[in-house]
Amino acid sequence: MRFLVTGGAGFIGSSLAKALEKKYPKAKVYILDDFSSGHFKNLIGFSGEVITADLSKKELWEWLKTNFQFDAVFHQGAITDTTVQDQRRMMEVNADSLRYILDACLHWKAKLIYASSAGVYGNSKPPMKEEEGLEPENIYGFSKLTMDRIAINFLEEHPEIQVVGLRYFNVYGPGEHYKGKTASMIYQLYRQMKEGKRPRLFKWGEQKRDFVYIEDVIRANLLAFEGNISGVFNVATGIPRSFNEIVDILNRYLGTNYEVEYFDCPYDFYQNFTQADLSKAREFLGYEPLYSLEEGIRDYLERLGETMSPKKDD
Ligand SMILES: NC(=O)c1ccc[n+]([C@@H]2O[C@H](COP(=O)([O-])OP(=O)(O)OC[C@H]3O[C@@H](n4cnc5c(N)ncnc54)[C@H](O)[C@@H]3O)[C@@H](O)[C@H]2O)c1
């Protein structure tokens, strides 16, 4: 088997590429990335090839069609900084490129599993269901919603190929630190506390998000690949947790006692509450989150080299 992972130098893509090599040792895994937000250090331990290119270029996909054959494409590459305001570039890279990728997958008869986002829901009413509340509040969320619509329209025309969109909620875990300011709040708060600083939160830290650990996201991708279903599915834990709770968990595991420093939120738009409805993912993908926030943070801290108190409060 041959797999292509776009955005494979990034946080999720690099983990996925390594997980594919582990699960399918005879397969060849290729990564396509332009290293705009990814980092080669994420690829230490990856043994496949890297293709360095801009995935928004149609010519690239024509060249790939002629020179390669893939059984599945895991499309993770995107502009992932949700504060980017360049609407045209965001749409070209995130949304328009999907048309070229779908066309290539049709040519190869390959499965396509692509990353969508909870950004499609904006601040609509939770719990968020796949077919409801599609009210993105920024161009990033709009670009991801456009991807889902392109995919669904394509499937109507070409039901012979399998296409799965996975709407990740807030993902955290090893490999995200190269994302800098766009890394998860879990990582940002951990860094601040490790540097001996008080953790900083927007007033009053009670905003809640559905945080999902990288291992659950990787498993959702593998389930999508192994199954035969097409469609768009939420990938999350289904349980919203507050930023204050993250600080409490980190204090407990790191053996610290930091108090939060609260400040005003500078953004016009901010997702205050996200919670996924997972019924569709459970029913059709067989997806079940395995990591609670406590279990995910514990595993993450261990992989960051922290030694923690015995498992008492998970
Ligand atoms: N991390 C999250 O919480 C989260 C939540 C929802 C959705 N997603 C989606 O998951 C996917 C992976 O995100 P991530 O968190 O790993 O982010 P990331 O920024 O670490 O990864 C994105 C990768 O895409 C590459 N890339 C960007 N533009 C490219 C281009 N034009 N050509 C080739 N490569 C390009 C980057 O260099 C990077 O390696 C993205 O599609 C993102 O929108 C992530």
The ligand as an ORCA input file, in Angstrom:
! r2SCAN-3c Opt
* xyz 0 1
  N      -4.862     21.146     15.890
  C      -6.182     21.335     16.006
  O      -6.701     21.580     17.111
  C      -7.071     21.222     14.797
  C      -8.466     21.384     14.985
  C      -9.303     21.291     13.882
  C      -8.785     21.007     12.636
  N      -7.438     20.881     12.471
  C      -6.930     20.596     11.119
  O      -6.018     19.521     11.178
  C      -5.027     19.662     10.161
  C      -3.651     19.564     10.773
  O      -3.488     20.632     11.702
  P      -2.269     20.722     12.704
  O      -2.821     21.093     14.036
  O      -1.420     19.531     12.580
  O      -1.522     22.020     12.165
  P      -0.041     22.239     11.597
  O       0.031     23.692     11.287
  O       0.958     21.673     12.544
  O      -0.060     21.360     10.270
  C      -0.417     21.847      8.997
  C       0.664     21.432      8.022
  O       0.273     21.843      6.712
  C       1.417     22.386      6.061
  N       0.953     23.312      5.018
  C       0.304     24.492      5.194
  N       0.060     25.064      4.007
  C       0.571     24.228      3.053
  C       0.657     24.288      1.625
  N       0.136     25.307      0.940
  N       1.262     23.276      0.972
  C       1.790     22.215      1.659
  N       1.741     22.118      3.015
  C       1.138     23.113      3.692
  C       2.199     23.071      7.158
  O       3.562     23.299      6.846
  C       2.008     22.083      8.315
  O       3.024     21.106      8.318
  C      -5.319     20.986      9.483
  O      -6.057     20.757      8.314
  C      -6.148     21.736     10.504
  O      -6.980     22.696      9.901
  C      -6.575     20.973     13.524
*
